[in-house]
Amino acid sequence: MAAKWIARILGIVVALLAIIGLFIEGEHLGGFANVDLTLDIARIVIAAALLWVGFGRVSRAALATVLGIVGVGYILMAVLAFVDSTLFGVLPTGFTGFDIGFHLVSGILALVGAFLPLRDDAARRVSRRGRSGPARSRRCSPSSAGR
């Protein structure tokens, strides 16, 4: 369930940045984080999706899809910010080094979560093998054929 925890933690952090950012426009939060309205709106959507898959009863596919999209999107934003910190005029106050680092780390974490197997799935696979393994060995064993 590590993927769910990644979605929960990222969702809470991104939601806090979005909510705080709505009240601080035209400057950087604490002098180091971008809080432009466009980014705040994107963060609200991203946080809602992460919190939905993190706390809701959703399929593994939905969890992996949301984490994958967020991961790719955040890494893409960080890479584009290296080229132009305002993301070509979309974010007037521009990304800072902290923003780039935050988006890279968050994106990598989200992608890791997207590709992590669920511990419950692995346990089910092991228990299925354990149940069917001995039954097959009894049926196919040479000592039982002569009885």
QUIBEL-V628519 format. One record per residue. RES is the residue in one letter. OMEGA is omega in degrees with one decimal (NA if undefined). NEAR is the number of other C-alpha atoms within 12 Angstrom. Layout:
RES	OMEGA	NEAR
RES	OMEGA	NEAR
//
This chain:
M	179.0	24
A	-179.8	24
A	178.2	37
K	179.1	38
W	176.3	27
I	179.1	38
A	179.9	43
R	-176.6	31
I	177.6	26
L	179.7	42
G	179.9	33
I	-179.4	25
V	-179.0	24
V	178.0	37
A	178.2	28
L	177.4	23
L	-179.3	32
A	-177.4	32
I	178.6	26
I	-178.7	25
G	178.5	28
L	-178.2	25
F	-179.2	17
I	-179.8	21
E	175.4	23
G	177.2	20
E	179.0	22
H	177.5	28
L	-178.9	27
G	-179.1	15
G	-176.7	17
F	-177.6	18
A	179.9	31
N	178.4	39
V	176.5	38
D	-176.5	33
L	179.5	27
T	179.5	24
L	178.5	37
D	178.8	29
I	177.3	22
A	179.7	27
R	177.9	34
I	179.3	28
V	-179.5	21
I	179.9	37
A	179.2	33
A	179.9	28
A	179.8	32
L	179.7	41
L	178.6	32
W	-179.3	26
V	-179.3	35
G	-176.2	34
F	-177.0	24
G	174.9	18
R	-178.3	13
V	179.2	18
S	176.2	17
R	179.4	27
A	178.7	20
A	178.6	22
L	-178.9	38
A	-179.6	33
T	-179.7	25
V	178.9	38
L	178.9	43
G	179.3	33
I	178.7	28
V	-179.5	40
G	179.8	33
V	179.6	26
G	-179.4	24
Y	177.9	33
I	177.7	27
L	177.8	22
M	-179.3	34
A	-179.4	31
V	178.2	25
L	179.1	24
A	173.8	30
F	-179.8	22
V	-179.9	16
D	-174.4	20
S	178.2	24
T	-175.4	26
L	176.5	25
F	174.6	16
G	-178.7	16
V	-179.3	22
L	-173.2	30
P	-178.3	22
T	172.5	29
G	175.7	35
F	173.7	36
T	175.7	29
G	177.4	20
F	179.7	22
D	-180.0	36
I	178.7	30
G	179.7	22
F	-178.0	29
H	176.5	36
L	-178.5	27
V	179.6	25
S	179.4	36
G	178.7	34
I	177.6	27
L	-179.8	31
A	178.6	40
L	176.2	30
V	178.6	27
G	-179.2	36
A	-175.8	34
F	176.4	25
L	174.0	25
P	175.9	21
L	179.2	22
R	179.1	15
D	179.0	15
D	179.6	14
A	179.5	14
A	178.4	14
R	179.2	14
R	179.8	16
V	-178.3	14
S	176.7	14
R	178.2	14
R	-179.3	15
G	-179.6	14
R	-175.1	14
S	-178.2	14
G	-178.5	15
P	-179.1	14
A	178.4	13
R	-176.4	14
S	177.7	16
R	-178.5	14
R	-174.0	15
C	-175.3	13
S	-179.2	13
P	-178.2	11
S	-179.4	10
S	-177.4	11
A	-178.1	10
G	-177.1	8
R	NA	7
//
